[in-house]
């Protein structure tokens, strides 16, 4: 006899938010940037170290990488090369300047 499936079974929730890794050099700026993006319905994960960014991208689905202006040039170059080579579908947003331009830059990168 075939068992009927209950229509009330919990369904796995799937996020539709754009997932952005934020890479910065100052904790308070990183937190403020994440808060700003989260309020705009982006899903963020922030890191202060380049190796943490690489590990996270390898292990999790990521749509974009926002690199803050405080990131050292050699670290910036290394992470950009890593993403372009191994994960070319990830959009890279290099941010320089104040917080007022973060959201427009990210929205532009994702066509919003």
N, CA, C and O atoms as a GROMACS GRO file, in nm:
protein
  448
    1UNK      N    1   0.084  -0.118   0.000
    1UNK     CA    2   0.000   0.000   0.000
    1UNK      C    3   0.089   0.124   0.000
    1UNK      O    4   0.186   0.132   0.075
    2UNK      N    5   0.055   0.219  -0.082
    2UNK     CA    6   0.136   0.340  -0.097
    2UNK      C    7   0.101   0.440   0.012
    2UNK      O    8  -0.016   0.462   0.043
    3UNK      N    9   0.202   0.498   0.069
    3UNK     CA   10   0.182   0.596   0.176
    3UNK      C   11   0.160   0.734   0.116
    3UNK      O   12   0.232   0.775   0.025
    4UNK      N   13   0.061   0.805   0.165
    4UNK     CA   14   0.033   0.939   0.116
    4UNK      C   15   0.123   1.040   0.186
    4UNK      O   16   0.148   1.029   0.306
    5UNK      N   17   0.169   1.135   0.111
    5UNK     CA   18   0.251   1.241   0.168
    5UNK      C   19   0.161   1.350   0.223
    5UNK      O   20   0.060   1.386   0.162
    6UNK      N   21   0.196   1.398   0.336
    6UNK     CA   22   0.120   1.506   0.397
    6UNK      C   23   0.147   1.636   0.324
    6UNK      O   24   0.262   1.665   0.288
    7UNK      N   25   0.044   1.714   0.300
    7UNK     CA   26   0.060   1.843   0.233
    7UNK      C   27   0.113   1.950   0.329
    7UNK      O   28   0.145   2.061   0.288
    8UNK      N   29   0.122   1.915   0.455
    8UNK     CA   30   0.169   2.012   0.554
    8UNK      C   31   0.315   1.991   0.591
    8UNK      O   32   0.363   2.048   0.689
    9UNK      N   33   0.386   1.909   0.514
    9UNK     CA   34   0.527   1.886   0.543
    9UNK      C   35   0.604   2.017   0.526
    9UNK      O   36   0.576   2.094   0.434
   10UNK      N   37   0.699   2.042   0.614
   10UNK     CA   38   0.777   2.166   0.600
   10UNK      C   39   0.860   2.161   0.473
   10UNK      O   40   0.920   2.060   0.439
   11UNK      N   41   0.861   2.272   0.405
   11UNK     CA   42   0.939   2.286   0.283
   11UNK      C   43   1.071   2.354   0.315
   11UNK      O   44   1.078   2.442   0.402
   12UNK      N   45   1.175   2.314   0.246
   12UNK     CA   46   1.305   2.378   0.264
   12UNK      C   47   1.294   2.521   0.212
   12UNK      O   48   1.246   2.545   0.101
   13UNK      N   49   1.339   2.615   0.293
   13UNK     CA   50   1.333   2.753   0.249
   13UNK      C   51   1.457   2.784   0.167
   13UNK      O   52   1.569   2.748   0.203
   14UNK      N   53   1.434   2.851   0.059
   14UNK     CA   54   1.544   2.888  -0.030
   14UNK      C   55   1.550   3.040  -0.036
   14UNK      O   56   1.451   3.106  -0.064
   15UNK      N   57   1.667   3.093  -0.010
   15UNK     CA   58   1.682   3.237  -0.009
   15UNK      C   59   1.687   3.290  -0.152
   15UNK      O   60   1.747   3.230  -0.241
   16UNK      N   61   1.624   3.404  -0.171
   16UNK     CA   62   1.630   3.469  -0.301
   16UNK      C   63   1.714   3.595  -0.293
   16UNK      O   64   1.733   3.665  -0.393
   17UNK      N   65   1.765   3.623  -0.175
   17UNK     CA   66   1.848   3.742  -0.157
   17UNK      C   67   1.982   3.724  -0.228
   17UNK      O   68   2.036   3.614  -0.235
   18UNK      N   69   2.033   3.833  -0.280
   18UNK     CA   70   2.165   3.833  -0.341
   18UNK      C   71   2.268   3.822  -0.230
   18UNK      O   72   2.266   3.898  -0.134
   19UNK      N   73   2.360   3.726  -0.244
   19UNK     CA   74   2.460   3.698  -0.141
   19UNK      C   75   2.590   3.769  -0.173
   19UNK      O   76   2.652   3.746  -0.277
   20UNK      N   77   2.631   3.856  -0.082
   20UNK     CA   78   2.751   3.936  -0.104
   20UNK      C   79   2.851   3.914   0.009
   20UNK      O   80   2.816   3.921   0.127
   21UNK      N   81   2.975   3.887  -0.029
   21UNK     CA   82   3.084   3.883   0.067
   21UNK      C   83   3.144   4.022   0.072
   21UNK      O   84   3.175   4.081  -0.032
   22UNK      N   85   3.159   4.075   0.193
   22UNK     CA   86   3.217   4.207   0.211
   22UNK      C   87   3.357   4.187   0.270
   22UNK      O   88   3.373   4.124   0.374
   23UNK      N   89   3.456   4.242   0.202
   23UNK     CA   90   3.595   4.229   0.245
   23UNK      C   91   3.647   4.367   0.278
   23UNK      O   92   3.655   4.455   0.192
   24UNK      N   93   3.684   4.386   0.405
   24UNK     CA   94   3.733   4.516   0.449
   24UNK      C   95   3.849   4.501   0.544
   24UNK      O   96   3.893   4.390   0.574
   25UNK      N   97   3.898   4.613   0.592
   25UNK     CA   98   4.013   4.612   0.683
   25UNK      C   99   3.982   4.670   0.821
   25UNK      O  100   4.066   4.663   0.911
   26UNK      N  101   3.864   4.727   0.837
   26UNK     CA  102   3.829   4.786   0.966
   26UNK      C  103   3.694   4.732   1.010
   26UNK      O  104   3.594   4.745   0.938
   27UNK      N  105   3.691   4.672   1.128
   27UNK     CA  106   3.571   4.604   1.177
   27UNK      C  107   3.448   4.694   1.179
   27UNK      O  108   3.341   4.653   1.135
   28UNK      N  109   3.461   4.816   1.228
   28UNK     CA  110   3.344   4.903   1.240
   28UNK      C  111   3.290   4.943   1.103
   28UNK      O  112   3.169   4.958   1.087
   29UNK      N  113   3.378   4.961   1.005
   29UNK     CA  114   3.333   4.993   0.869
   29UNK      C  115   3.266   4.870   0.807
   29UNK      O  116   3.164   4.881   0.739
   30UNK      N  117   3.325   4.754   0.830
   30UNK     CA  118   3.268   4.629   0.781
   30UNK      C  119   3.126   4.610   0.835
   30UNK      O  120   3.035   4.576   0.760
   31UNK      N  121   3.109   4.630   0.964
   31UNK     CA  122   2.976   4.616   1.026
   31UNK      C  123   2.877   4.716   0.968
   31UNK      O  124   2.763   4.680   0.938
   32UNK      N  125   2.918   4.840   0.952
   32UNK     CA  126   2.829   4.942   0.895
   32UNK      C  127   2.790   4.909   0.751
   32UNK      O  128   2.675   4.928   0.711
   33UNK      N  129   2.885   4.860   0.675
   33UNK     CA  130   2.857   4.824   0.536
   33UNK      C  131   2.759   4.708   0.530
   33UNK      O  132   2.665   4.710   0.450
   34UNK      N  133   2.779   4.608   0.613
   34UNK     CA  134   2.687   4.494   0.616
   34UNK      C  135   2.546   4.538   0.656
   34UNK      O  136   2.448   4.494   0.597
   35UNK      N  137   2.537   4.624   0.755
   35UNK     CA  138   2.406   4.674   0.800
   35UNK      C  139   2.336   4.747   0.686
   35UNK      O  140   2.217   4.724   0.662
   36UNK      N  141   2.407   4.832   0.617
   36UNK     CA  142   2.352   4.907   0.504
   36UNK      C  143   2.298   4.813   0.396
   36UNK      O  144   2.188   4.832   0.345
   37UNK      N  145   2.376   4.712   0.361
   37UNK     CA  146   2.336   4.618   0.256
   37UNK      C  147   2.223   4.526   0.303
   37UNK      O  148   2.134   4.494   0.225
   38UNK      N  149   2.228   4.484   0.428
   38UNK     CA  150   2.121   4.398   0.480
   38UNK      C  151   1.987   4.471   0.480
   38UNK      O  152   1.883   4.411   0.450
   39UNK      N  153   1.988   4.598   0.511
   39UNK     CA  154   1.864   4.678   0.508
   39UNK      C  155   1.807   4.689   0.368
   39UNK      O  156   1.687   4.710   0.350
   40UNK      N  157   1.893   4.675   0.269
   40UNK     CA  158   1.850   4.680   0.128
   40UNK      C  159   1.821   4.539   0.074
   40UNK      O  160   1.812   4.519  -0.047
   41UNK      N  161   1.806   4.444   0.164
   41UNK     CA  162   1.770   4.305   0.130
   41UNK      C  163   1.880   4.226   0.061
   41UNK      O  164   1.853   4.132  -0.013
   42UNK      N  165   2.004   4.264   0.085
   42UNK     CA  166   2.117   4.180   0.042
   42UNK      C  167   2.156   4.093   0.161
   42UNK      O  168   2.142   4.134   0.276
   43UNK      N  169   2.205   3.975   0.133
   43UNK     CA  170   2.253   3.885   0.238
   43UNK      C  171   2.405   3.896   0.240
   43UNK      O  172   2.470   3.867   0.140
   44UNK      N  173   2.461   3.939   0.354
   44UNK     CA  174   2.605   3.965   0.358
   44UNK      C  175   2.677   3.877   0.458
   44UNK      O  176   2.621   3.832   0.558
   45UNK      N  177   2.804   3.854   0.428
   45UNK     CA  178   2.897   3.792   0.519
   45UNK      C  179   3.026   3.872   0.506
   45UNK      O  180   3.077   3.890   0.396
   46UNK      N  181   3.078   3.920   0.618
   46UNK     CA  182   3.196   4.006   0.613
   46UNK      C  183   3.320   3.942   0.671
   46UNK      O  184   3.313   3.861   0.763
   47UNK      N  185   3.433   3.980   0.614
   47UNK     CA  186   3.562   3.929   0.659
   47UNK      C  187   3.668   4.038   0.656
   47UNK      O  188   3.662   4.132   0.576
   48UNK      N  189   3.765   4.024   0.746
   48UNK     CA  190   3.877   4.118   0.753
   48UNK      C  191   4.006   4.060   0.695
   48UNK      O  192   4.104   4.132   0.676
   49UNK      N  193   4.006   3.931   0.665
   49UNK     CA  194   4.126   3.864   0.614
   49UNK      C  195   4.099   3.801   0.479
   49UNK      O  196   3.992   3.742   0.457
   50UNK      N  197   4.194   3.812   0.389
   50UNK     CA  198   4.180   3.761   0.253
   50UNK      C  199   4.157   3.610   0.252
   50UNK      O  200   4.074   3.562   0.175
   51UNK      N  201   4.229   3.535   0.334
   51UNK     CA  202   4.214   3.390   0.334
   51UNK      C  203   4.074   3.348   0.379
   51UNK      O  204   4.023   3.246   0.334
   52UNK      N  205   4.012   3.427   0.467
   52UNK     CA  206   3.875   3.396   0.510
   52UNK      C  207   3.776   3.414   0.395
   52UNK      O  208   3.682   3.337   0.379
   53UNK      N  209   3.800   3.517   0.315
   53UNK     CA  210   3.715   3.543   0.199
   53UNK      C  211   3.725   3.425   0.103
   53UNK      O  212   3.623   3.373   0.058
   54UNK      N  213   3.847   3.382   0.072
   54UNK     CA  214   3.866   3.270  -0.019
   54UNK      C  215   3.798   3.143   0.034
   54UNK      O  216   3.729   3.074  -0.041
   55UNK      N  217   3.818   3.112   0.161
   55UNK     CA  218   3.756   2.992   0.218
   55UNK      C  219   3.604   2.998   0.209
   55UNK      O  220   3.540   2.900   0.172
   56UNK      N  221   3.547   3.112   0.242
   56UNK     CA  222   3.401   3.127   0.237
   56UNK      C  223   3.348   3.109   0.095
   56UNK      O  224   3.249   3.041   0.073
   57UNK      N  225   3.415   3.171  -0.001
   57UNK     CA  226   3.371   3.161  -0.140
   57UNK      C  227   3.380   3.017  -0.189
   57UNK      O  228   3.294   2.972  -0.264
   58UNK      N  229   3.482   2.947  -0.149
   58UNK     CA  230   3.497   2.806  -0.189
   58UNK      C  231   3.385   2.718  -0.132
   58UNK      O  232   3.344   2.620  -0.196
   59UNK      N  233   3.336   2.753  -0.014
   59UNK     CA  234   3.242   2.666   0.057
   59UNK      C  235   3.095   2.707   0.048
   59UNK      O  236   3.008   2.632   0.090
   60UNK      N  237   3.068   2.827  -0.005
   60UNK     CA  238   2.931   2.879  -0.004
   60UNK      C  239   2.896   2.945  -0.136
   60UNK      O  240   2.983   2.996  -0.206
   61UNK      N  241   2.767   2.943  -0.170
   61UNK     CA  242   2.726   3.017  -0.289
   61UNK      C  243   2.737   3.167  -0.265
   61UNK      O  244   2.691   3.218  -0.163
   62UNK      N  245   2.798   3.237  -0.359
   62UNK     CA  246   2.820   3.380  -0.347
   62UNK      C  247   2.787   3.445  -0.481
   62UNK      O  248   2.825   3.394  -0.587
   63UNK      N  249   2.716   3.557  -0.476
   63UNK     CA  250   2.681   3.630  -0.598
   63UNK      C  251   2.775   3.747  -0.625
   63UNK      O  252   2.801   3.782  -0.740
   64UNK      N  253   2.825   3.809  -0.517
   64UNK     CA  254   2.909   3.926  -0.534
   64UNK      C  255   3.013   3.939  -0.425
   64UNK      O  256   2.998   3.884  -0.316
   65UNK      N  257   3.118   4.013  -0.457
   65UNK     CA  258   3.224   4.043  -0.362
   65UNK      C  259   3.243   4.194  -0.362
   65UNK      O  260   3.276   4.254  -0.464
   66UNK      N  261   3.222   4.254  -0.246
   66UNK     CA  262   3.244   4.397  -0.229
   66UNK      C  263   3.376   4.414  -0.155
   66UNK      O  264   3.392   4.366  -0.043
   67UNK      N  265   3.471   4.482  -0.218
   67UNK     CA  266   3.602   4.504  -0.158
   67UNK      C  267   3.611   4.650  -0.116
   67UNK      O  268   3.596   4.740  -0.198
   68UNK      N  269   3.636   4.672   0.012
   68UNK     CA  270   3.645   4.807   0.065
   68UNK      C  271   3.774   4.876   0.027
   68UNK      O  272   3.874   4.812  -0.005
   69UNK      N  273   3.771   5.008   0.030
   69UNK     CA  274   3.885   5.089  -0.008
   69UNK      C  275   4.006   5.073   0.082
   69UNK      O  276   4.118   5.103   0.040
   70UNK      N  277   3.987   5.024   0.205
   70UNK     CA  278   4.098   5.008   0.298
   70UNK      C  279   4.182   4.884   0.275
   70UNK      O  280   4.286   4.868   0.338
   71UNK      N  281   4.138   4.797   0.186
   71UNK     CA  282   4.212   4.674   0.159
   71UNK      C  283   4.341   4.708   0.084
   71UNK      O  284   4.339   4.783  -0.014
   72UNK      N  285   4.451   4.654   0.132
   72UNK     CA  286   4.582   4.680   0.072
   72UNK      C  287   4.583   4.639  -0.076
   72UNK      O  288   4.520   4.539  -0.112
   73UNK      N  289   4.652   4.714  -0.160
   73UNK     CA  290   4.652   4.685  -0.304
   73UNK      C  291   4.692   4.542  -0.340
   73UNK      O  292   4.630   4.481  -0.428
   74UNK      N  293   4.794   4.486  -0.274
   74UNK     CA  294   4.836   4.349  -0.308
   74UNK      C  295   4.731   4.247  -0.266
   74UNK      O  296   4.712   4.147  -0.335
   75UNK      N  297   4.662   4.270  -0.153
   75UNK     CA  298   4.554   4.180  -0.110
   75UNK      C  299   4.435   4.192  -0.204
   75UNK      O  300   4.371   4.092  -0.238
   76UNK      N  301   4.406   4.315  -0.246
   76UNK     CA  302   4.297   4.340  -0.341
   76UNK      C  303   4.324   4.265  -0.472
   76UNK      O  304   4.236   4.196  -0.524
   77UNK      N  305   4.445   4.280  -0.525
   77UNK     CA  306   4.481   4.215  -0.650
   77UNK      C  307   4.471   4.063  -0.637
   77UNK      O  308   4.421   3.996  -0.728
   78UNK      N  309   4.517   4.010  -0.525
   78UNK     CA  310   4.516   3.865  -0.505
   78UNK      C  311   4.373   3.811  -0.503
   78UNK      O  312   4.345   3.709  -0.567
   79UNK      N  313   4.282   3.876  -0.432
   79UNK     CA  314   4.145   3.826  -0.422
   79UNK      C  315   4.071   3.845  -0.554
   79UNK      O  316   3.990   3.760  -0.592
   80UNK      N  317   4.096   3.954  -0.624
   80UNK     CA  318   4.033   3.976  -0.755
   80UNK      C  319   4.077   3.867  -0.853
   80UNK      O  320   3.994   3.812  -0.925
   81UNK      N  321   4.205   3.837  -0.857
   81UNK     CA  322   4.255   3.732  -0.946
   81UNK      C  323   4.196   3.596  -0.910
   81UNK      O  324   4.158   3.519  -0.999
   82UNK      N  325   4.187   3.567  -0.781
   82UNK     CA  326   4.128   3.442  -0.734
   82UNK      C  327   3.983   3.428  -0.784
   82UNK      O  328   3.946   3.324  -0.839
   83UNK      N  329   3.904   3.531  -0.764
   83UNK     CA  330   3.763   3.525  -0.802
   83UNK      C  331   3.748   3.516  -0.954
   83UNK      O  332   3.671   3.434  -1.004
   84UNK      N  333   3.820   3.600  -1.026
   84UNK     CA  334   3.809   3.599  -1.173
   84UNK      C  335   3.851   3.465  -1.232
   84UNK      O  336   3.794   3.420  -1.332
   85UNK      N  337   3.949   3.401  -1.172
   85UNK     CA  338   3.999   3.274  -1.223
   85UNK      C  339   3.911   3.157  -1.183
   85UNK      O  340   3.874   3.075  -1.267
   86UNK      N  341   3.876   3.148  -1.055
   86UNK     CA  342   3.806   3.030  -1.006
   86UNK      C  343   3.654   3.045  -0.999
   86UNK      O  344   3.583   2.944  -1.002
   87UNK      N  345   3.603   3.166  -0.990
   87UNK     CA  346   3.459   3.190  -0.977
   87UNK      C  347   3.418   3.309  -1.062
   87UNK      O  348   3.374   3.411  -1.008
   88UNK      N  349   3.431   3.299  -1.194
   88UNK     CA  350   3.408   3.415  -1.280
   88UNK      C  351   3.265   3.468  -1.279
   88UNK      O  352   3.242   3.581  -1.323
   89UNK      N  353   3.170   3.391  -1.230
   89UNK     CA  354   3.030   3.439  -1.225
   89UNK      C  355   3.007   3.538  -1.110
   89UNK      O  356   2.907   3.610  -1.110
   90UNK      N  357   3.098   3.541  -1.014
   90UNK     CA  358   3.083   3.633  -0.901
   90UNK      C  359   3.115   3.774  -0.948
   90UNK      O  360   3.219   3.799  -1.010
   91UNK      N  361   3.026   3.866  -0.917
   91UNK     CA  362   3.047   4.006  -0.954
   91UNK      C  363   3.136   4.072  -0.849
   91UNK      O  364   3.114   4.056  -0.729
   92UNK      N  365   3.234   4.146  -0.896
   92UNK     CA  366   3.328   4.214  -0.806
   92UNK      C  367   3.297   4.362  -0.806
   92UNK      O  368   3.292   4.426  -0.911
   93UNK      N  369   3.277   4.416  -0.687
   93UNK     CA  370   3.252   4.560  -0.669
   93UNK      C  371   3.366   4.614  -0.585
   93UNK      O  372   3.380   4.578  -0.468
   94UNK      N  373   3.446   4.700  -0.643
   94UNK     CA  374   3.555   4.762  -0.569
   94UNK      C  375   3.508   4.899  -0.525
   94UNK      O  376   3.484   4.987  -0.608
   95UNK      N  377   3.497   4.917  -0.395
   95UNK     CA  378   3.442   5.041  -0.340
   95UNK      C  379   3.554   5.130  -0.287
   95UNK      O  380   3.639   5.086  -0.209
   96UNK      N  381   3.551   5.254  -0.331
   96UNK     CA  382   3.641   5.357  -0.279
   96UNK      C  383   3.552   5.475  -0.244
   96UNK      O  384   3.466   5.513  -0.324
   97UNK      N  385   3.570   5.532  -0.129
   97UNK     CA  386   3.488   5.647  -0.094
   97UNK      C  387   3.401   5.621   0.027
   97UNK      O  388   3.420   5.524   0.100
   98UNK      N  389   3.306   5.708   0.045
   98UNK     CA  390   3.221   5.703   0.163
   98UNK      C  391   3.104   5.607   0.149
   98UNK      O  392   3.084   5.546   0.043
   99UNK      N  393   3.027   5.594   0.256
   99UNK     CA  394   2.916   5.499   0.258
   99UNK      C  395   2.801   5.536   0.166
   99UNK      O  396   2.722   5.448   0.129
  100UNK      N  397   2.789   5.661   0.127
  100UNK     CA  398   2.677   5.704   0.043
  100UNK      C  399   2.676   5.636  -0.094
  100UNK      O  400   2.571   5.624  -0.156
  101UNK      N  401   2.792   5.593  -0.141
  101UNK     CA  402   2.798   5.533  -0.276
  101UNK      C  403   2.793   5.380  -0.275
  101UNK      O  404   2.785   5.319  -0.382
  102UNK      N  405   2.797   5.318  -0.159
  102UNK     CA  406   2.799   5.172  -0.153
  102UNK      C  407   2.676   5.111  -0.217
  102UNK      O  408   2.687   5.030  -0.309
  103UNK      N  409   2.560   5.149  -0.171
  103UNK     CA  410   2.437   5.089  -0.221
  103UNK      C  411   2.417   5.114  -0.371
  103UNK      O  412   2.383   5.020  -0.443
  104UNK      N  413   2.436   5.236  -0.422
  104UNK     CA  414   2.424   5.254  -0.567
  104UNK      C  415   2.524   5.169  -0.646
  104UNK      O  416   2.490   5.118  -0.753
  105UNK      N  417   2.646   5.153  -0.596
  105UNK     CA  418   2.745   5.072  -0.665
  105UNK      C  419   2.702   4.925  -0.670
  105UNK      O  420   2.715   4.859  -0.774
  106UNK      N  421   2.653   4.874  -0.558
  106UNK     CA  422   2.610   4.734  -0.553
  106UNK      C  423   2.485   4.715  -0.640
  106UNK      O  424   2.476   4.618  -0.715
  107UNK      N  425   2.390   4.806  -0.629
  107UNK     CA  426   2.268   4.795  -0.711
  107UNK      C  427   2.303   4.796  -0.860
  107UNK      O  428   2.245   4.719  -0.937
  108UNK      N  429   2.396   4.880  -0.900
  108UNK     CA  430   2.438   4.887  -1.040
  108UNK      C  431   2.501   4.756  -1.084
  108UNK      O  432   2.476   4.709  -1.195
  109UNK      N  433   2.583   4.697  -0.998
  109UNK     CA  434   2.648   4.572  -1.033
  109UNK      C  435   2.549   4.459  -1.057
  109UNK      O  436   2.575   4.367  -1.134
  110UNK      N  437   2.434   4.466  -0.990
  110UNK     CA  438   2.333   4.362  -1.003
  110UNK      C  439   2.212   4.407  -1.085
  110UNK      O  440   2.108   4.341  -1.086
  111UNK      N  441   2.226   4.520  -1.154
  111UNK     CA  442   2.119   4.565  -1.243
  111UNK      C  443   1.991   4.605  -1.173
  111UNK      O  444   1.882   4.588  -1.228
  112UNK      N  445   2.005   4.658  -1.053
  112UNK     CA  446   1.885   4.700  -0.977
  112UNK      C  447   1.870   4.850  -0.979
  112UNK      O  448   1.775   4.902  -0.920
   0.00000   0.00000   0.00000
